[in-house]
Amino acid sequence: MSTAPQAASASPMPEGVTDPNYQPQPGRLGNLTVTQLHTLEKLKKELQEEGIFDEKRMDDAMLLRFLRARKFDLAKTKEMLLNAEKWRKEFGVDDIVKNFDFKEKVEVDKYYPQYYHKTDVDGRPVYIERLGKLDIKALYSITTQERQLQRLVLEYEKFLNERLPACSKACGHPVETSCTILDLGGVGLANFYRVKDYVMAASSIGQDRYPETMGKFYIINAPWAFTTVWMVIKPWLDEVTVRKIEILGGSYKDALLKQIPAQSLPKEFGGSCECQGGCSLSDAGPWNPTA
């Protein structure tokens, strides 16, 4: 058991913690200052008084994600949250969760693999996206940008409501973020610019509607031309997000294996996992014990 001292917190530890070494990071349950706790309570009270509070979705952990994204500025947090709620209604998130069926998933996987696969050393779900395999013509012959974004939102909802709770239970402490691998091997500038509208929309959804869900982010096989691409992408991202991104070339194996156990990392990235039928379609992880 860790003997490292922990600063006194104005909030109790979250329920369900069984890991004796768990020490929450600042701004999370179990590690809030008095001011942060009061801001959380005031936000909740104002949402309740205005009839906006959703008891099922807006737990303390969710509200704290938005507060951290706006550095505990109550007015800015509330504005961000209300905009996200307005977007949920306009985009039809609840209907997507109930009814959306991405029937083309297996075909899309051939041309633009995007998938969750097991966990890293901190218990986070690992998300992998292989932009280098993108065949934009083939992709949009079987799906549309709108359906891709609907799928993205469905995965974010599953991430929050299924994957993270399962990961938290498995490791005995709250897991609130993902570990992402973006593989750019084989990416050409022409391909990127054809899909940049989707990438921009997807990054906006992640930052503005599901804030504070990125933990680690590795960009691997970054080609020499990526400097140009990065200059396009970087302005879309906030400074906190940019600091979480590690850009690697072809020598990424050691960095990935330091964060992701070999048995959890697909073989094509230097790990030892070879799921039957392919890792990209296995959905293996604590959220899917039968995989």
C-alpha positions as CSV (number, residue, x, y, z in Angstrom):
1,M,0.0,0.0,0.0
2,S,1.3,3.5,-0.9
3,T,2.6,5.6,1.9
4,A,2.8,8.8,-0.2
5,P,1.0,11.7,1.5
6,Q,-2.2,13.0,0.0
7,A,-3.5,16.5,0.6
8,A,-6.7,16.9,2.5
9,S,-9.7,17.0,0.2
10,A,-13.0,18.9,0.6
11,S,-14.8,15.9,-0.9
12,P,-14.9,12.2,0.0
13,M,-13.4,9.5,-2.2
14,P,-15.8,8.2,-4.9
15,E,-17.8,5.1,-4.1
16,G,-16.5,1.7,-5.2
17,V,-12.7,2.3,-4.7
18,T,-11.0,-0.9,-3.8
19,D,-7.5,0.0,-5.0
20,P,-5.6,1.0,-1.8
21,N,-3.0,2.9,-3.9
22,Y,-5.5,5.1,-5.7
23,Q,-4.9,8.8,-5.3
24,P,-7.2,11.0,-7.4
25,Q,-5.7,13.7,-9.5
26,P,-6.7,17.4,-8.6
27,G,-10.2,18.4,-9.6
28,R,-11.6,14.9,-9.1
29,L,-13.8,13.4,-6.4
30,G,-11.5,12.8,-3.4
31,N,-9.2,15.6,-4.3
32,L,-11.2,18.8,-4.5
33,T,-10.4,22.1,-2.8
34,V,-13.1,23.9,-0.8
35,T,-13.5,26.4,-3.6
36,Q,-13.8,23.6,-6.2
37,L,-16.4,21.7,-4.1
38,H,-18.5,24.9,-3.6
39,T,-18.3,25.6,-7.4
40,L,-19.6,22.1,-8.1
41,E,-22.4,22.5,-5.6
42,K,-23.4,25.9,-7.0
43,L,-23.4,24.6,-10.6
44,K,-25.6,21.7,-9.6
45,K,-28.0,24.0,-7.7
46,E,-28.3,26.4,-10.6
47,L,-29.0,23.6,-13.0
48,Q,-31.7,22.2,-10.7
49,E,-33.3,25.6,-10.1
50,E,-33.5,26.2,-13.9
51,G,-34.9,22.7,-14.6
52,I,-31.9,21.6,-16.6
53,F,-30.4,19.1,-14.3
54,D,-30.6,15.5,-15.5
55,E,-30.2,13.3,-12.4
56,K,-29.4,10.2,-14.4
57,R,-26.6,11.7,-16.5
58,M,-25.3,14.6,-14.5
59,D,-23.5,13.0,-11.7
60,D,-20.6,14.7,-9.9
61,A,-18.0,13.0,-12.1
62,M,-19.7,14.3,-15.3
63,L,-20.1,17.9,-13.9
64,L,-16.5,17.9,-12.8
65,R,-15.3,17.0,-16.3
66,F,-17.0,20.2,-17.6
67,L,-15.6,22.2,-14.7
68,R,-12.1,21.0,-15.3
69,A,-12.4,21.8,-19.0
70,R,-13.2,25.4,-18.0
71,K,-10.8,25.6,-15.1
72,F,-13.7,25.8,-12.6
73,D,-15.0,29.0,-14.0
74,L,-18.7,28.6,-13.2
75,A,-20.1,30.9,-15.9
76,K,-17.9,29.4,-18.7
77,T,-18.7,25.9,-17.5
78,K,-22.4,26.5,-17.4
79,E,-22.3,27.9,-20.9
80,M,-20.3,24.9,-22.2
81,L,-22.7,22.5,-20.5
82,L,-25.8,24.2,-21.8
83,N,-24.4,24.3,-25.3
84,A,-23.7,20.5,-25.0
85,E,-27.2,19.9,-23.8
86,K,-28.7,21.9,-26.7
87,W,-26.4,19.9,-29.1
88,R,-27.6,16.6,-27.6
89,K,-31.2,17.5,-28.6
90,E,-30.4,18.8,-32.0
91,F,-28.1,15.9,-32.9
92,G,-30.6,13.4,-31.5
93,V,-28.2,11.6,-29.1
94,D,-30.8,9.8,-27.1
95,D,-32.4,8.4,-30.3
96,I,-28.9,7.4,-31.6
97,V,-28.2,5.5,-28.4
98,K,-31.6,3.6,-28.7
99,N,-31.9,3.0,-32.4
100,F,-28.7,3.6,-34.4
101,D,-27.4,0.5,-36.1
102,F,-24.1,0.8,-37.8
103,K,-24.7,-2.2,-40.1
104,E,-21.7,-1.3,-42.3
105,K,-19.2,-1.7,-39.5
106,V,-17.4,-4.7,-40.9
107,E,-17.0,-3.1,-44.3
108,V,-16.0,0.2,-42.9
109,D,-13.3,-1.5,-40.9
110,K,-11.5,-2.5,-44.1
111,Y,-11.2,1.1,-45.2
112,Y,-11.0,3.1,-41.9
113,P,-10.4,1.0,-38.8
114,Q,-11.6,2.7,-35.6
115,Y,-11.9,0.6,-32.5
116,Y,-11.6,0.1,-28.7
117,H,-9.3,-2.8,-27.7
118,K,-8.4,-3.8,-24.1
119,T,-6.8,-1.5,-21.6
120,D,-3.5,0.3,-20.7
121,V,-1.4,0.0,-17.5
122,D,-3.7,2.6,-15.9
123,G,-6.9,0.7,-16.7
124,R,-7.9,3.0,-19.5
125,P,-9.7,1.7,-22.6
126,V,-7.3,1.8,-25.6
127,Y,-8.8,3.4,-28.7
128,I,-7.1,2.8,-32.0
129,E,-7.6,4.7,-35.3
130,R,-5.8,3.8,-38.5
131,L,-6.0,6.9,-40.6
132,G,-3.2,5.5,-42.8
133,K,-5.5,2.7,-44.1
134,L,-8.2,5.2,-45.1
135,D,-9.6,4.7,-48.6
136,I,-12.0,7.7,-48.8
137,K,-13.6,6.6,-52.1
138,A,-14.4,3.1,-50.9
139,L,-15.4,4.4,-47.5
140,Y,-18.0,6.8,-48.8
141,S,-19.4,4.2,-51.2
142,I,-20.7,2.3,-48.2
143,T,-21.3,5.0,-45.6
144,T,-21.6,8.8,-45.2
145,Q,-19.9,11.4,-43.0
146,E,-23.2,11.8,-41.1
147,R,-23.3,8.2,-40.2
148,Q,-19.7,8.2,-39.3
149,L,-20.4,11.0,-36.8
150,Q,-23.5,9.2,-35.5
151,R,-21.3,6.2,-34.9
152,L,-18.7,8.3,-33.2
153,V,-21.3,9.7,-30.8
154,L,-22.7,6.3,-30.1
155,E,-19.2,5.1,-29.2
156,Y,-18.7,8.1,-26.9
157,E,-21.9,7.2,-25.1
158,K,-20.9,3.6,-24.8
159,F,-17.5,4.7,-23.6
160,L,-19.0,6.8,-20.8
161,N,-21.8,4.4,-19.8
162,E,-20.3,0.9,-20.5
163,R,-16.6,0.9,-21.1
164,L,-15.5,3.3,-18.3
165,P,-17.6,1.7,-15.6
166,A,-16.4,-1.8,-16.5
167,C,-12.8,-0.6,-16.5
168,S,-13.3,1.2,-13.2
169,K,-14.7,-2.0,-11.6
170,A,-11.8,-4.1,-13.1
171,C,-9.0,-2.0,-11.6
172,G,-10.7,-0.8,-8.4
173,H,-10.6,2.9,-9.0
174,P,-12.3,5.5,-11.3
175,V,-11.2,5.4,-14.9
176,E,-12.4,8.5,-16.7
177,T,-10.2,8.8,-19.8
178,S,-8.9,6.8,-22.8
179,C,-5.5,5.9,-24.2
180,T,-5.6,6.7,-28.0
181,I,-3.3,5.5,-30.8
182,L,-3.6,7.3,-34.1
183,D,-1.7,5.4,-36.8
184,L,-0.7,7.7,-39.7
185,G,1.3,5.0,-41.5
186,G,0.8,5.5,-45.2
187,V,-1.2,8.8,-44.9
188,G,-1.0,11.1,-47.8
189,L,-1.9,14.8,-47.7
190,A,-4.5,14.3,-50.4
191,N,-6.3,11.7,-48.3
192,F,-6.2,13.8,-45.2
193,Y,-7.6,16.9,-46.8
194,R,-10.5,14.8,-48.2
195,V,-11.4,13.7,-44.7
196,K,-10.5,16.9,-42.8
197,D,-14.1,18.0,-42.5
198,Y,-14.9,14.8,-40.7
199,V,-11.8,15.0,-38.5
200,M,-12.7,18.6,-37.6
201,A,-16.3,17.7,-36.7
202,A,-15.1,14.7,-34.7
203,S,-12.5,16.7,-32.7
204,S,-15.1,19.3,-32.0
205,I,-17.6,16.8,-30.7
206,G,-14.9,15.3,-28.5
207,Q,-13.7,18.6,-27.0
208,D,-16.9,20.4,-26.7
209,R,-19.5,17.7,-25.9
210,Y,-17.4,15.0,-24.1
211,P,-14.6,17.1,-22.5
212,E,-11.8,15.7,-20.3
213,T,-12.0,12.1,-21.7
214,M,-8.6,12.0,-23.3
215,G,-5.8,10.6,-21.1
216,K,-2.9,9.6,-23.3
217,F,-2.7,10.2,-27.1
218,Y,0.0,8.7,-29.3
219,I,0.4,9.7,-32.9
220,I,2.5,7.0,-34.5
221,N,4.2,6.5,-37.9
222,A,3.9,10.3,-38.4
223,P,5.3,11.0,-41.9
224,W,7.5,13.9,-42.8
225,A,4.5,15.7,-44.2
226,F,2.7,15.5,-40.9
227,T,4.2,18.9,-39.9
228,T,1.9,20.5,-42.5
229,V,-1.1,18.4,-41.3
230,W,-0.4,19.2,-37.6
231,M,-0.4,22.9,-38.4
232,V,-4.0,22.4,-39.7
233,I,-5.2,20.3,-36.8
234,K,-3.5,22.1,-33.9
235,P,-5.6,25.2,-33.9
236,W,-8.7,23.1,-33.4
237,L,-7.4,21.7,-30.2
238,D,-7.2,23.4,-26.8
239,E,-3.8,23.7,-25.1
240,V,-4.6,21.0,-22.5
241,T,-5.4,18.5,-25.3
242,V,-2.2,19.4,-27.2
243,R,-0.1,18.7,-24.1
244,K,-1.5,15.2,-23.9
245,I,-0.4,14.3,-27.5
246,E,2.9,12.5,-28.1
247,I,4.0,12.5,-31.7
248,L,6.2,9.5,-32.7
249,G,7.7,8.4,-36.0
250,G,8.3,4.7,-36.8
251,S,10.2,4.0,-33.5
252,Y,7.1,3.9,-31.4
253,K,7.1,0.3,-30.0
254,D,8.9,1.0,-26.7
255,A,6.7,4.0,-25.9
256,L,3.5,2.1,-26.5
257,L,4.7,-1.0,-24.6
258,K,5.6,1.2,-21.6
259,Q,1.9,2.3,-21.5
260,I,0.1,-0.7,-22.9
261,P,0.9,-4.3,-21.8
262,A,2.0,-6.5,-24.7
263,Q,-1.0,-8.8,-24.3
264,S,-3.3,-5.8,-24.8
265,L,-1.5,-4.3,-27.7
266,P,-2.3,-5.7,-31.2
267,K,0.6,-7.5,-32.8
268,E,0.8,-5.0,-35.7
269,F,1.8,-2.3,-33.2
270,G,4.5,-4.4,-31.5
271,G,2.3,-6.2,-29.0
272,S,1.4,-9.9,-28.8
273,C,-2.4,-9.8,-29.1
274,E,-3.9,-11.6,-32.0
275,C,-7.7,-11.7,-31.5
276,Q,-9.6,-14.3,-33.4
277,G,-11.2,-12.5,-36.4
278,G,-8.9,-9.6,-35.9
279,C,-8.4,-7.1,-33.0
280,S,-10.3,-4.3,-34.8
281,L,-13.6,-6.2,-34.7
282,S,-13.2,-8.1,-31.4
283,D,-14.3,-5.3,-29.0
284,A,-12.2,-7.1,-26.4
285,G,-12.0,-5.5,-22.9
286,P,-13.5,-5.6,-19.4
287,W,-16.7,-4.2,-21.0
288,N,-17.0,-7.4,-23.1
289,P,-15.9,-10.4,-21.0
290,T,-17.0,-12.9,-23.7
291,A,-14.6,-11.4,-26.3
